[in-house]
Structures are given as structure tokens and as C-alpha cells.
Amino acid sequence: ELHNYGAFMIGRKSLGGLGIMNCASGIGIGFRKSTFMDFAKEYLDKRPFGFDCKFGEDRYMTNIMLKNRYKVIMIEDAIAHTFVPETLSMFVKQQCLPFDEKIWAKSEGRVSKIKIGDLFGNKKLGWNNPDKKVYVYTFDKITMKSSWKKIIGLLKKESDELMYEIKLRNGRTIKVSKNHPMLVPNKKEFIKKSASELKEGDFIPCIKNFNIEENKELYGFKNYLELAEFIGFYLAEGCTDIQSIRLAFNYKTEHHIAKNIQRIINTNMGANSKIVKQTSCWVVRCYSKKGVELIKNMNLGSNAHNKKIPDWIFEQSDEFIIKLLESYFIGDGHFRRRKIGVEMTASSVSKELIQGISLLFSKIGIIAHYRKSIEKSSFKRKDGAENYTRYIIRISGGFSNSKTINLFQKLTKGIKLKPKKLQNSASNSIPTSIIDRSKWKKTIIKANGKECFYGERDLSAKAISYHIVKNHSIDNKYLDNIRNGDIALSEIKSIKILPSEKYLYDIEVEDNHNFASGDGIFTNNCRWKISGIIEGIHVLTFSW
């Protein structure tokens, strides 16, 4: 300790006072990037006196800057945080995702949800360059705005590390390795915690506003919104077999919907559909192999178990998506009044469909909740099972913009709501753990005949709505950016430990160094990164 004190607080401090400190210590070194990049080639070659330089890179880098007449000084109160693996296995096997974990990617102008392992093809173990330009969905941890950023490195490695499945209260899940860094907000910024350090009740960011460029598709339909309407009702009420399309509607209340769907099919598919009256429903039936092939090409699925929201739908306009959601919930939704606002729900035995609908709501700034439910079957099943699994999606409250207010009022079938009650609690809330109580304005109100502080009452909850934060907090750019940004903070409901995977995969993302999983959860990329490529030479550094 005495040696270190003398080396730093006497030796380097005195040289730093003259601007000529001869070795900026690697544990806390910092250079202005715009300046250092001018000399990066010299640093990468680093062959002083004709020998390869395998260590002492901090001293060598410092000397390059001094040689080019730049000052090197000591910041006495600087603090450096670092991750130091305690064993060789910890160093080699740090953090990644399993092959099947999906991420949102954009390539050649089209957006799709892909398995992270599919990015690698036949890539060898270790670091690799991408074969083509691929972009992933990220967010800026300062502005909280989302954008598409390029993948600049791929990492594949063997592992025996346990996997962690993290499930949020809104139903979204992600599977990562034990030491993979996740993003967690504190009172000032987002920090990184390994999956093993997370606990139930922590909040992590997920997609609130899903910003995707429009890429209009018609699939032969003459009317764009009639395509959205047909898809919504098909996902709610339809199925196909080898030669026909079938949609069923309630006998008492939905005959007019059946007639409208018949008109849409006949007009846009060039087919001759018919409405057939059955015991408890009206059935629109269209015998058309061309129509069945169209459903297949749209990748909607053929029955209740394999229906889904295909990737191309996420590239459609807000107007298209709102019409699709409206049709789906009219066909398969349920509505009920709550103390504040209204709740709407729908269910399906297809998890992929419910996940897709949840993310479609993110396209219009709404966070939906979904959950798994094991229920007793009311009829004899072909597989003989007494129970079956269904997935339930729920949206409560109302919404914060005119488009979604109109959607909600249509779906709730005339239930009147005052605009001030149209707030979607899931997407418009901030965890109280990141609010500075000392800066919280206290407003005296009367509750149950007693005077109390409005602000203190709210801070006893886990999360509070944005409008309360706006009205009762002193200006805080960090909270304002969260409130007005493209992310929502969602609470961790459960963490499940799973067996290890043989291979793990990760990516390095330019600028923001994070990306969205297929279920809409943002995670940090791995800690190793390729910070640049200069004339084919890779610079491998730590990203903290």
C-alpha cells in the first residue's frame, strides 16, 4: 500500500502536474477518442525497437500521446470499477444467450424476429465478423429513444454455465446465461447487473414504442384496411384446411360481421364464399385453394394452435395495426368495467399469437400483459388430457393518444370514459425505487378526513403513473426521458434457473451496446467488444 501511494500520489501526481505523466494506469485510463484515433494505427502495430509488444500497453499508449505533444494528467479522485474473474473458467466463460433466443433484426430493409444463433451460420468459435449488414433494435440510455444499430461483432463459445429464464409481470421472458449483463435503472442512470444478481421486484427495460419503417403489403387485396380487418377476424375466428377457409361468428350478435367478411373475401380474393347457419354460429366458408395458399403465404397459421402474427405485419402502418387489433378483439375479446377505466382481454392456445399481439400494441405505445393459464377441459380431448394451456392477454385502463383512445372506445362497445381516465398503467408508470424522495414535492390533501402528503402516499407503491411523476416531482431530465421515451420499465416476476447450453452466442452493437429480444426485452451486449477495425486489425477491449 505504501509503494502504491508513493507511485501514484507522489510520483505520478507530480509529473501529472506538469502534464507529462509517463504512464496513465490501465485500470482507469481515458483518452479523447477523436484525438487517439489519429494514432490508433501506430498503437495497434506497437513494435517498439522491432519487438512485438504483448504487455505494458497503457505505458505505450501514454508515450504515443506525449510524443505527439498532448498533456497527460492525473485525476486524483477518479474511481474505476472493473470486473475481475476469479478463475480461468470465469474469464473464458462469461456471458451470452442460447441459440434459440430470438432478437429483432433488420437486414436489407426488412424487419424480422430471428434466432440469435442463425446469425452465425458455420462460424467458428470465438469472435467473427458479420457476413452482411444486420441491424438490431436498441435504445439510447440517455435519451431513452430507440433506433436500429449495426451489429459489428459476433461471439460464439462453448459453455457449461447455468441459464437464467427471467419473466416479467407483463408476461415477457428472456433466457440468458448466469453472468450475462442486464440493464437495471437506479436513481440516476441504467447500470448493469449479471442475471445471477437480479432479484424479483427489480425493473428492467422493454419496448414501449416499437418504431419500424412502414413497408406496405397488400397480398392482392384491393383495400389495405380490409386486409387488416380480414386478418384480425381470421386470427380470432378462422382456420383453414387443404381446400377451404372457415370463419365462425356468434349466432345472436354477429351475423352482420359474417356478411361483411363474406363481402371482403368475395371482393378481394375473387372467390365465392357462403354463409352457413349452424347450431350456435354463422360460418363463412370459402372453398378456394387459391385463398388457402394466400393464408399460407401471409404466414398466419392454419388453426388455433399455430396461429401467429407474422413479421411483415409489424412493418405496416399504425392505421393498419389498429384496424387489425380492433377486428381481433371484436371477434375474440371480452370487456369489463373497472374502478378506473375498462379492462379488455382475449385468449388463445397459441402462445406465439398472444406474444405477437402484445408486441403489436407496442407499435402504438401500449404495454399489454399476458400470462399462461392451465385450465380444465370442458370436453373430451383427442389426446385424452384433462387440462389444456391457454394464454391470456390483458390491457387495462386506457391510452395516452387520440388514435388509441378511439380504438379503446370502439372496442369497449360504447362504454363512456372521461379522457383523464384514459391512462394505460403498464406503459405509463415509473418504479418508486428510482425516484429521489428528497426532491419529491409534497402536496397536502384530505383523505378519509385526515391531512396527508399526496406524494408520500404514492411513494409507498412499487410504481406510480407518469402523470403523478410529472405533477409532483422537481424537474429531472432522467425521469422525463423515461416518461417521454420509447421504453417501459417492467418488474421482474420470477427468475428460473435452467440447465446449461453447449454453445452460447452474443453480438456487439455499435453505439448503444444493447438490443431487444424477440419478446421485447432490452439486454446489454456482452462485455467483450470489438471497438474498431483499422485496416483489417481488430481492437479487442473491455466495454464496461
GUNUKOL-356903 format. One record per residue (C-alpha): x, y, z. Coordinates in steps of 0.02 Angstrom, whole numbers, padded with zeros to 5 digits, always signed. Layout:
REM residues N
XYZ/...
This chain:
REM residues 544
+00000+00000+00000/+00143+00121+00041/+00226+00080-00125/+00065+00114-00221/+00036+00276-00126/+00211+00337-00168/+00196+00285-00351/+00030+00371-00378/+00010+00512-00252/+00190+00572-00261/+00272+00512-00421/+00131+00516-00549/+00041+00660-00467/+00194+00772-00478/+00225+00725-00661/+00040+00748-00698/+00051+00924-00630/+00173+00960-00772/+00063+00867-00898/+00198+00736-00929/+00141+00585-00827/+00233+00442-00912/+00109+00302-00879/-00079+00326-00864/-00131+00170-00768/-00233+00045-00869/-00363+00020-00732/-00426+00198-00752/-00356+00267-00914/-00454+00382-01029/-00410+00468-01192/-00509+00584-01302/-00566+00466-01441/-00562+00596-01580/-00378+00627-01539/-00319+00450-01507/-00394+00379-01668/-00266+00482-01765/-00130+00373-01687/-00226+00209-01674/-00128+00127-01815/+00036+00161-01726/-00035+00089-01564/-00101-00068-01649/+00065-00104-01734/+00157-00074-01568/+00328-00145-01613/+00449-00036-01513/+00630-00074-01561/+00565-00206-01682/+00488-00319-01547/+00304-00365-01526/+00229-00275-01375/+00124-00401-01278/+00104-00302-01116/+00128-00126-01048/+00001-00059-01173/-00053+00079-01053/+00125+00149-01044/+00148+00130-01232/-00016+00220-01267/+00033+00360-01146/+00202+00382-01231/+00120+00397-01402/+00013+00541-01338/+00161+00627-01255/+00265+00608-01412/+00129+00699-01509/+00133+00844-01384/-00026+00804-01287/-00036+00827-01098/-00065+00677-00985/-00128+00722-00811/-00188+00632-00656/-00366+00648-00589/-00342+00613-00405/-00523+00573-00360/-00563+00462-00511/-00642+00294-00469/-00626+00142-00584/-00745-00006-00572/-00693-00169-00654/-00749-00349-00663/-00608-00468-00615/-00642-00653-00649/-00577-00756-00502/-00537-00911-00606/-00484-00952-00783/-00654-01032-00820/-00742-00873-00764/-00629-00772-00880/-00660-00882-01032/-00845-00917-00999/-00926-00752-00962/-01098-00711-01033/-01208-00746-01183/-01376-00808-01249/-01434-00981-01307/-01452-01020-01493/-01644-01014-01490/-01662-00845-01402/-01744-00730-01530/-01695-00550-01565/-01768-00414-01677/-01658-00385-01829/-01664-00284-01990/-01573-00337-02148/-01590-00267-02324/-01727-00152-02264/-01841-00288-02193/-01877-00322-02009/-01891-00498-01937/-01879-00593-01774/-01735-00717-01787/-01643-00839-01676/-01479-00762-01621/-01388-00922-01671/-01447-00904-01851/-01333-00751-01869/-01181-00865-01855/-01209-00997-01989/-01049-01102-01992/-00945-00975-01895/-00803-01042-01790/-00789-01021-01601/-00729-00851-01544/-00751-00679-01622/-00817-00665-01801/-00866-00527-01920/-01046-00523-01984/-01065-00584-02164/-01182-00440-02206/-01253-00282-02131/-01378-00328-01996/-01458-00202-01878/-01541-00234-01709/-01668-00134-01610/-01585-00034-01470/-01613+00116-01358/-01505+00261-01302/-01480+00253-01113/-01477+00444-01102/-01621+00499-01214/-01720+00335-01195/-01758+00344-01383/-01748+00186-01487/-01662+00158-01655/-01585+00023-01763/-01398-00001-01740/-01275-00110-01835/-01202-00273-01770/-01012-00255-01777/-00957-00419-01700/-01016-00597-01666/-00959-00708-01522/-00984-00896-01511/-00914-01004-01371/-00932-01166-01277/-01005-01159-01103/-01064-01260-00955/-01140-01108-00870/-01317-01118-00800/-01453-01022-00892/-01574-00899-00811/-01753-00875-00875/-01812-00702-00824/-02000-00672-00829/-02081-00500-00811/-02252-00459-00740/-02311-00412-00914/-02276-00593-00969/-02120-00560-01072/-01972-00676-01046/-01789-00689-01093/-01662-00829-01067/-01480-00783-01037/-01326-00858-00956/-01285-00834-00772/-01163-00690-00796/-01248-00602-00942/-01265-00414-00905/-01444-00349-00893/-01491-00164-00883/-01570-00102-00721/-01618+00078-00681/-01562+00168-00524/-01598+00349-00474/-01475+00422-00600/-01442+00300-00741/-01450+00123-00805/-01324+00006-00726/-01276-00172-00771/-01314-00323-00663/-01275-00502-00707/-01426-00617-00719/-01374-00702-00557/-01377-00533-00466/-01555-00492-00518/-01698-00522-00398/-01886-00523-00406/-01952-00345-00395/-01809-00270-00498/-01862-00172-00652/-01786-00192-00825/-01824-00100-00989/-01933-00167-01128/-02008-00098-01288/-02146+00031-01266/-02142+00118-01436/-02090-00002-01573/-02025+00111-01713/-02019+00017-01878/-02019+00094-02051/-02178+00063-02150/-02168-00066-02290/-02343-00080-02360/-02407-00253-02411/-02572-00291-02498/-02560-00478-02542/-02678-00449-02688/-02811-00358-02586/-02887-00204-02667/-02914-00116-02500/-02771-00101-02373/-02880-00087-02218/-02995-00227-02274/-02840-00339-02274/-02809-00287-02092/-02991-00318-02048/-02991-00491-02128/-02829-00541-02039/-02896-00483-01870/-03055-00586-01886/-02962-00735-01959/-02842-00739-01810/-02991-00728-01692/-03117-00843-01777/-03038-00929-01927/-02949-01086-01986/-02903-01172-02149/-02894-01349-02215/-02824-01412-02380/-02956-01328-02488/-03059-01204-02386/-03059-01055-02267/-03181-01054-02122/-03230-00913-02001/-03364-00935-01865/-03467-00795-01786/-03591-00784-01642/-03766-00834-01698/-03858-00699-01600/-03749-00544-01618/-03625-00561-01762/-03723-00600-01920/-03681-00426-01988/-03495-00461-01961/-03511-00626-02055/-03592-00536-02203/-03452-00406-02204/-03316-00540-02204/-03407-00631-02345/-03403-00468-02446/-03217-00441-02410/-03174-00619-02466/-03278-00609-02624/-03211-00436-02671/-03026-00461-02634/-02994-00647-02658/-03100-00672-02813/-03188-00816-02727/-03369-00859-02696/-03392-00880-02508/-03554-00930-02424/-03632-00903-02253/-03696-01064-02174/-03807-01069-02020/-03752-01198-01893/-03814-01244-01718/-03737-01098-01622/-03648-00992-01752/-03641-00920-01926/-03499-00993-02030/-03419-00903-02177/-03346-01039-02287/-03240-01012-02442/-03190-01161-02549/-03036-01093-02635/-02863-01172-02645/-02801-01001-02701/-02871-00924-02541/-02791-01060-02434/-02624-01030-02521/-02643-00843-02486/-02665-00876-02299/-02510-00987-02307/-02409-00853-02396/-02460-00724-02265/-02393-00846-02133/-02543-00828-02018/-02557-01012-01969/-02696-01135-02007/-02777-01173-01839/-02795-01116-01659/-02630-01195-01605/-02514-01122-01737/-02586-00951-01774/-02466-00805-01756/-02427-00625-01801/-02304-00636-01947/-02156-00517-01952/-02218-00419-02104/-02368-00354-02006/-02251-00255-01892/-02197-00155-02045/-02375-00095-02081/-02448+00075-02035/-02524+00118-01866/-02693+00131-01952/-02675-00047-02018/-02623-00116-01848/-02763-00027-01757/-02892-00098-01880/-02817-00273-01857/-02822-00260-01666/-02998-00189-01671/-03058-00336-01778/-02968-00465-01670/-03041-00402-01506/-03216-00382-01578/-03202-00563-01636/-03122-00639-01482/-03114-00506-01346/-03200-00480-01179/-03228-00315-01091/-03270-00264-00914/-03280-00103-00816/-03155-00072-00677/-03145+00060-00541/-03041+00167-00658/-03074+00136-00841/-03104-00029-00927/-03009-00192-00948/-03007-00293-01108/-02944-00470-01127/-02927-00606-01257/-02856-00782-01253/-02783-00915-01367/-02700-01084-01354/-02562-01012-01466/-02427-00928-01361/-02346-00858-01519/-02508-00769-01567/-02531-00687-01397/-02347-00635-01391/-02366-00557-01563/-02523-00462-01515/-02435-00398-01360/-02293-00328-01467/-02417-00256-01593/-02486-00149-01451/-02308-00085-01427/-02317-00017-01604/-02447+00107-01541/-02367+00143-01373/-02462+00021-01261/-02392-00114-01146/-02505-00266-01138/-02492-00403-01007/-02507-00587-01049/-02499-00743-00943/-02510-00932-00953/-02662-01021-00881/-02687-01209-00855/-02873-01247-00863/-02986-01399-00854/-03056-01451-01021/-03246-01445-01039/-03247-01581-01172/-03157-01744-01211/-02993-01702-01296/-02914-01808-01435/-02754-01826-01334/-02853-01883-01181/-02784-01741-01072/-02900-01670-00940/-02816-01498-00941/-02757-01381-01077/-02649-01224-01084/-02708-01057-01146/-02628-00885-01147/-02725-00731-01092/-02684-00554-01146/-02746-00406-01042/-02748-00219-01069/-02815-00113-00927/-02852+00072-00908/-02850+00172-01068/-02721+00252-01176/-02624+00411-01197/-02652+00467-01377/-02802+00502-01487/-02780+00350-01601/-02779+00227-01457/-02917+00318-01363/-03026+00295-01517/-02976+00112-01529/-03015+00081-01346/-03185+00165-01357/-03230+00061-01511/-03177-00100-01428/-03267-00065-01265/-03429-00053-01364/-03490+00116-01310/-03436+00116-01127/-03404+00300-01093/-03242+00354-01013/-03180+00526-00968/-03017+00570-01058/-02924+00597-00893/-02955+00415-00851/-02882+00353-01014/-02712+00302-00947/-02627+00137-00980/-02547+00098-00812/-02424-00030-00879/-02340+00084-01005/-02359+00244-00904/-02276+00204-00739/-02108+00229-00655/-02039+00122-00512/-02032+00221-00350/-01860+00145-00313/-01780+00263-00441/-01865+00421-00375/-01765+00535-00261/-01879+00561-00110/-01787+00720-00059/-01843+00802-00222/-02022+00742-00213/-02148+00884-00194/-02270+00855-00053/-02449+00910-00082/-02565+00914+00069/-02736+00837+00033/-02877+00769+00139/-02902+00582+00135/-03030+00497+00248/-03045+00658+00346/-02858+00668+00382/-02723+00777+00306/-02586+00680+00218/-02449+00706+00092/-02505+00651-00081/-02327+00619-00137/-02281+00510+00013/-02436+00405-00012/-02387+00369-00192/-02207+00328-00148/-02267+00182-00042/-02315+00091-00202/-02192-00007-00312/-02230+00102-00463/-02330+00259-00498/-02405+00333-00655/-02314+00457-00765/-02437+00599-00739/-02408+00595-00550/-02220+00599-00577/-02243+00747-00695/-02353+00842-00572/-02260+00805-00411/-02076+00792-00449/-01946+00928-00468/-01875+00936-00645/-01775+00778-00675/-01711+00750-00852/-01680+00566-00820/-01860+00533-00765/-01930+00647-00901/-01834+00549-01033/-01902+00385-00966/-02077+00459-00963/-02066+00526-01141/-01952+00392-01214/-01978+00230-01309/-01953+00109-01164/-02060+00048-01020/-01989-00015-00855/-02066-00183-00810/-02050-00279-00647/-01968-00450-00637/-02096-00578-00579/-01988-00733-00572/-01814-00799-00609/-01793-00983-00653/-01627-01074-00662/-01612-01193-00810/-01480-01318-00869/-01330-01256-00967/-01319-01249-01158/-01169-01320-01252/-01143-01162-01356/-01182-00981-01315/-01195-00832-01432/-01184-00644-01418/-01165-00490-01526/-01078-00322-01512/-01188-00175-01560/-01121-00006-01613/-01152+00149-01504/-01291+00092-01385/-01220-00082-01344/-01391-00158-01309/-01527-00246-01410/-01707-00305-01397/-01751-00488-01379/-01891-00564-01480/-02009-00538-01333/-01965-00354-01324/-01843-00353-01175/-01686-00246-01191/-01522-00326-01136/-01343-00266-01140/-01224-00347-01263/-01077-00448-01196/-00933-00364-01103/-00802-00402-01231/-00818-00293-01384/-00732-00255-01548/-00707-00069-01530/-00645-00041-01706/-00570-00115-01862/-00423-00022-01938/-00351-00094-02099/-00411-00268-02051/-00339-00264-01874/-00463-00295-01733/-00451-00195-01573/-00518-00301-01430/-00562-00204-01272/-00675-00213-01122/-00843-00123-01128/-00896-00077-00950/
